[in-house]
Amino acid sequence: MIPVARPLIGREEEEAVLAVLRSGMIAQGPEVERFETEFAALCGTRHAVAVMNGTVALYLALLAHNIGPGDEVITTPFSFIATGNSILMAGATPVFVDIDPHTYNINPDLIPAAITSRTRAIMPVHLYGQPADMAPIMELAQRYHLAVIEDAAQAIGATYRGKPVGSFGVGCFSLYATKNVTSGEGGMITTNDPAIAERLRLLRNHGSRVRYYHELLGYNFRMTDLQAAIGRAQLAKCDRFNSKRIANAAFLSEQIRHSAVITPFVQPDVRHVFHQYTIRVLGDRDAAIKQLNAAGVGTAIFYPLPIPQQPLYRKLGIEAETPVADRVAREIIALPVHPALSDDELHQIAAAVNALTVSDPVTA
């Protein structure tokens, strides 16, 4: 079975971890600081702050903007649950705006109608590695004096009109095992605002900048030097890994020719780094998945249920009308696109999709 995701760990990562182990400094230390410097350079920002994971990154970004109870944050319904949950964790209310039917990212045209006197921030998600449409989002944020917190968990190395994601507002990245760059577990927050960066560093470390002196309520959300060592070795390979993902995606989109399958749309003037390669099947998705798996092609669904339809959100009474997200969630299938794929595997994936016996679409 060709797996949907396959972390690529080589000698560089092994040697980096061994060097940290032999140094005796395995908690947060100089390796984390070097990782932050290199990550900021990649994103074109003045600061990067390493944390435990991507969810923590989103949560601390909200806290750093003093967003909490009584506040609203506009975001997408079509994302991993952490996007909405981070807003709940901060005590604020997520307000869900439907997605663009082509990119599956938040639809900027629908955001103005969702803005109220309680709105404090917009949290766009660069889903699957494709940047959200940041120009209108930034214009709205400036007009209404809103913070922009980018959920860039899946989009390290992606660009919008030549500018890296994570450099528009405050960027929040995940370094989970299957991400384009991994540290096993880990997260990173990027910003050009020194005050925000300083507050983030306090929040991740028990509110302390001098050991055993605590200025505010903080947390133990630090990254270790072991994780940073892996992350640094991976970061050096980021462009190569992403280029291979982009090439793999281009091959699949060129080869897949099935009337009931929609291949990924790439917005003009962006670098989509294809954390996931997702098709839409306009027919019986369950049957399609069974056929693909039988042909040796691994699949996944990202995501089967929009966030407002999750049981937790229904219990909380948080509702939203998101017909586009609802439909996409019923049709989406992720296929392997990772850089470890061989040419033979790519041909196998495309052939399996083209051989699907699902009903042809009535409408796209």
C-alpha positions in Angstrom: 0.0 0.0 0.0 1.4 3.4 -0.9 0.9 5.5 2.2 -0.7 8.9 2.2 2.2 10.3 4.3 5.7 9.1 4.9 8.2 11.2 7.0 11.6 11.4 5.4 14.2 11.1 8.2 17.8 10.6 7.1 21.4 10.7 8.5 21.3 14.4 9.0 18.5 14.2 11.5 20.1 11.2 13.3 23.4 12.9 13.6 21.8 16.2 14.8 19.9 14.3 17.6 23.0 12.4 18.6 24.9 15.7 18.8 22.3 17.1 21.2 22.2 14.0 23.3 26.0 14.1 23.7 25.9 17.8 24.5 23.9 17.2 27.7 21.5 20.1 26.8 18.3 18.3 25.8 15.7 20.7 27.0 15.1 24.2 25.4 18.5 25.7 24.7 20.8 26.9 21.9 19.4 24.5 19.3 16.0 26.0 19.7 17.3 29.5 19.4 19.1 28.6 16.1 16.0 26.9 14.8 14.0 30.0 15.5 16.5 32.2 13.7 16.5 29.9 10.6 12.7 29.6 10.6 12.2 33.4 10.8 14.6 33.8 7.8 12.6 31.3 5.8 9.4 33.2 6.5 10.9 36.6 6.1 9.9 37.7 9.6 11.9 39.4 12.4 10.9 36.8 15.0 10.0 33.2 15.4 9.0 31.5 18.7 9.2 27.8 19.0 6.5 25.9 21.0 5.3 22.4 21.7 2.9 22.0 18.7 0.7 23.8 16.2 -2.3 24.0 18.5 -0.3 25.7 21.2 1.0 28.1 18.5 -2.6 29.2 17.6 -3.6 29.4 21.3 -0.7 31.5 22.3 -1.1 33.8 19.3 -4.6 34.6 20.4 -3.5 35.2 24.0 -0.6 37.4 22.8 -3.3 39.6 21.2 -5.3 39.6 24.5 -8.2 37.8 22.8 -10.5 36.1 25.3 -14.0 35.9 26.6 -16.5 38.1 24.8 -14.4 38.3 21.7 -15.1 36.8 18.3 -12.6 35.4 15.8 -13.6 34.8 12.2 -12.3 31.6 10.7 -13.0 28.7 8.2 -15.3 25.8 9.0 -13.1 23.5 6.8 -9.9 22.7 8.7 -8.5 20.5 11.4 -10.4 20.9 14.7 -7.5 22.7 16.3 -8.3 25.8 14.3 -11.7 26.2 16.1 -10.6 24.7 19.4 -7.7 27.2 19.9 -10.3 30.0 19.8 -12.4 28.1 22.4 -9.4 27.5 24.5 -8.8 31.3 24.6 -12.3 31.8 25.8 -13.4 33.5 22.6 -16.1 32.5 20.1 -15.3 31.2 16.6 -17.4 32.6 13.8 -17.4 30.4 10.8 -17.4 31.8 7.2 -17.9 29.4 4.3 -15.1 28.5 1.9 -14.2 29.2 -1.7 -15.4 26.2 -3.9 -12.1 26.0 -5.7 -9.4 26.6 -3.2 -11.4 25.3 -0.1 -9.9 28.3 1.8 -12.1 30.9 3.6 -14.0 33.0 1.1 -13.0 36.6 1.7 -16.2 37.9 0.0 -18.2 36.5 2.9 -16.1 37.9 5.7 -17.6 41.4 5.9 -21.1 40.1 6.8 -19.6 38.2 9.7 -17.8 41.2 11.3 -19.5 42.5 14.5 -18.5 44.9 17.3 -17.1 41.9 19.1 -14.8 40.7 16.2 -11.1 40.9 17.2 -9.3 38.8 14.6 -9.5 36.8 11.4 -7.8 33.4 11.4 -7.4 32.2 7.8 -6.1 28.7 7.2 -3.7 28.0 4.3 -5.4 24.6 3.7 -3.4 21.7 2.2 -0.5 24.0 1.6 -2.3 26.6 -0.6 -2.3 30.2 0.8 -5.6 31.8 1.6 -6.4 34.9 -0.5 -4.5 37.3 1.8 -4.9 40.6 -0.1 -8.6 41.1 0.6 -8.2 39.6 4.1 -5.5 42.1 5.0 -7.5 44.9 3.6 -10.5 44.0 5.8 -8.3 43.6 8.8 -6.9 47.1 8.3 -10.3 48.6 7.7 -11.8 47.1 10.8 -8.6 47.1 13.0 -8.5 43.4 13.4 -5.6 41.1 14.1 -4.7 38.5 11.5 -3.5 35.1 12.8 -2.5 32.8 10.0 -3.1 29.1 10.5 -0.1 28.0 8.4 0.1 24.5 10.0 0.1 22.8 6.5 1.9 25.5 4.5 5.5 26.0 5.5 7.4 27.4 2.4 4.2 28.5 0.6 4.0 32.0 -0.8 1.2 34.4 -1.8 2.2 36.9 -4.5 5.8 36.2 -3.7 5.5 36.7 0.1 5.9 33.8 2.5 2.9 32.7 4.5 3.3 33.6 8.2 4.6 37.1 7.3 1.2 38.8 6.8 0.0 38.7 10.3 1.1 36.3 13.1 1.9 32.9 11.5 1.3 29.6 13.3 3.0 26.5 12.0 2.8 22.8 12.9 5.9 20.6 12.8 4.0 17.3 13.4 5.4 14.1 12.0 3.6 14.2 8.7 4.0 17.9 7.9 6.3 19.1 5.1 8.9 19.9 7.7 8.8 17.9 11.0 10.4 17.9 14.4 8.3 15.0 15.5 6.0 17.3 17.5 6.4 21.0 17.5 5.1 24.4 16.5 6.4 27.8 15.5 5.0 31.3 15.7 6.3 34.0 13.4 5.8 37.8 13.7 7.4 41.1 12.9 6.1 42.7 16.1 8.7 42.6 18.8 6.1 43.2 21.6 4.1 40.2 20.4 7.3 38.0 20.2 8.3 39.0 23.7 4.8 38.2 25.1 4.9 34.8 23.3 8.2 33.9 24.9 6.8 34.8 28.3 3.6 32.8 27.7 5.5 29.7 26.7 7.8 29.8 29.7 5.6 30.3 32.8 5.6 34.1 32.3 9.3 34.2 33.1 12.2 35.9 31.4 14.5 35.7 34.4 14.6 32.3 36.0 12.2 31.9 39.0 10.8 35.5 38.5 7.3 35.4 36.9 5.6 38.4 35.4 2.4 36.9 34.1 0.4 33.7 34.0 2.2 31.5 31.5 2.6 27.8 30.6 5.2 25.2 30.0 4.9 25.1 26.2 8.6 25.0 25.4 10.2 23.0 22.5 13.2 20.9 23.4 16.7 21.0 21.7 16.0 17.4 20.6 13.0 18.5 18.6 14.8 21.6 17.3 17.7 19.5 16.1 15.4 17.4 13.9 13.6 20.5 12.8 16.8 22.2 11.7 17.9 19.3 9.6 14.4 19.1 8.0 14.3 22.9 7.4 17.5 22.6 5.3 15.6 20.2 3.1 12.3 22.2 3.0 12.7 23.7 -0.5 13.7 20.3 -2.0 10.9 18.5 -0.3 8.3 21.1 -1.4 9.6 21.2 -4.9 9.1 17.4 -5.1 5.6 17.7 -3.7 4.8 20.4 -6.3 6.2 18.2 -9.1 4.3 15.1 -7.9 1.1 17.1 -7.8 1.6 18.5 -11.3 2.1 15.0 -12.6 -1.0 13.7 -10.9 -3.2 16.6 -12.1 -1.9 16.1 -15.7 -2.4 12.3 -15.7 -5.8 12.1 -13.9 -8.5 12.2 -16.5 -11.7 11.0 -14.9 -15.0 12.8 -15.6 -16.2 12.3 -12.0 -13.0 13.6 -10.4 -12.0 17.2 -9.7 -8.2 17.7 -9.3 -6.8 20.5 -7.1 -7.1 24.1 -8.2 -4.1 26.3 -7.7 -4.8 30.0 -7.2 -2.8 32.3 -9.5 0.3 33.9 -8.0 0.7 31.4 -5.2 3.2 28.7 -4.4 1.0 25.8 -3.2 3.3 23.3 -1.4 0.9 20.4 -1.4 0.9 19.1 2.1 -2.1 17.2 0.8 -3.2 16.4 -2.7 -6.9 16.3 -2.6 -9.4 15.2 -5.3 -13.1 15.5 -5.2 -15.1 12.5 -6.3 -18.6 13.4 -7.6 -20.1 10.0 -6.9 -19.9 7.3 -4.3 -16.8 8.3 -2.3 -16.8 5.2 -0.1 -16.8 3.0 -3.2 -14.0 5.1 -4.6 -11.9 4.7 -1.5 -12.4 0.9 -1.5 -11.3 0.7 -5.1 -8.2 2.9 -4.5 -7.2 0.9 -1.5 -7.7 -2.4 -3.4 -5.3 -0.9 -6.1 -2.7 -0.3 -3.4 -3.2 3.4 -3.0 -3.6 4.8 0.5 -6.2 7.5 1.1 -7.4 9.8 3.8 -10.2 12.3 4.3 -9.2 15.8 5.4 -11.8 16.5 6.7 -15.0 14.4 6.9 -17.0 16.9 9.0 -16.8 20.7 9.0 -16.0 22.1 12.5 -19.4 23.5 13.2 -20.9 20.1 12.7 -18.6 18.4 15.2 -20.5 17.1 18.3 -18.6 19.5 20.6 -19.7 22.5 18.6 -23.3 21.3 18.4 -23.3 20.9 22.2 -22.0 24.4 22.6 -24.7 25.8 20.3 -22.2 27.2 17.8 -23.9 27.0 14.4 -23.0 28.2 10.9 -24.5 27.9 7.4 -21.6 26.5 5.3 -23.1 24.7 2.3 -19.9 24.7 0.2 -17.8 23.3 3.1 -20.5 20.7 3.7 -20.4 19.5 0.1 -16.6 19.4 -0.2 -16.4 17.4 3.1 -18.6 14.8 1.5 -16.5 14.5 -1.7 -12.9 15.0 -0.7 -10.2 12.3 -0.8 -6.5 12.8 -0.2 -4.0 10.9 -2.3 -0.3 10.3 -1.7 1.9 13.3 -2.8 4.8 13.1 -0.4 8.4 13.4 -1.8 9.3 9.8 -1.2 7.0 8.7 -4.0 8.7 6.9 -6.9 7.8 7.4 -10.6 6.2 4.0 -10.6 4.1 4.8 -7.6 2.9 8.1 -9.2 1.8 6.2 -12.3 0.1 3.6 -10.1 -1.9 6.4 -8.2 -3.0 8.1 -11.5 -4.0 4.8 -13.1 -6.0 3.8 -10.0 -7.9 7.1 -10.1 -8.6 6.8 -13.8 -9.9 3.3 -13.3 -12.5 4.3 -10.7 -16.1 3.1 -11.5 -18.1 5.8 -9.8 -21.0 7.6 -11.3 -20.2 10.5 -13.6 -21.1 14.0 -12.4 -24.3 15.7 -13.2 -22.9 19.1 -12.2 -19.4 20.0 -11.2 
